[in-house]
Amino acid sequence: MKKILTTREKEVFDLLTRNKTTKEIAAQLNISEKTVRNHISNTIQKLGVKGRAAAVIELLKLKEISL
């Protein structure tokens, strides 16, 4: 099965599921907060969902990420 997320998008969403903030994710991955938001936004668009929570749910269903 083809993966939907890039490696970086997966890293961002793995951290989101651990209740990390945008700021914490940026610091941990050594990227800017804007880049984190871009990864989240790109993923939401790819999935055709509205918002981070819906993206997380969809990614769990697709087995792209796990808790």
N, C-alpha and C positions, 0 to 999 in steps of 0.2 A: 504494500500500500504506500502510495506517495505521501511524503510528509508535507504538511501545510506550512509549518513554521520554519523560519530560518533558525539556526543554532542560537543566535542572540535573542530572537523573539521568545524562544523556548526558555532561555535563561531568565528573561524578564518575567514571564508568566509563572515559572517555577517559584520565583521569589514573591510574586504577588500572592500566590496561594499560601505563602508563609506569613501573610499579613505585613509584608514590608511596604513602606511608603515609597513613593517615587524618588524621594531624596535618598533613602537608604539603598534602594536598588542602584541608583546612579553611583553612589559612593562604592558599593560593593563591586560593581562591574567596571568601575573607573571610566564612566561615560557621563555626559551631561544629563541633567533632568529633562531637557528638551528632547534628547535622543531617546530616553526611556519613554517619554510620552509619544514620540513618533513610532516606536516599535509597537506600543499598545494600540495606537490609532490604526497602524497598518494591519495589525492582526484583526481588529474589530471589522475593518473594511473587507478583508479577505473572507471572513466568516459571515459577513452580512448580518451582524447582530448590532444591538444598541447597548453600548456600555461594557465596562470591564467585567462585571459580574456575569453577564450573558456570555461573554467571550470565554470566561473560565469554565462555565457550565458546558458550553459547546466543545471546548478543547478536551474536557474530561470525557465527554461522550465519545469523541473521536479517538480517544486514547493517545492524544498528543502530549498530554501532561498527566501526572498522577498526584494524588495527595499523600 
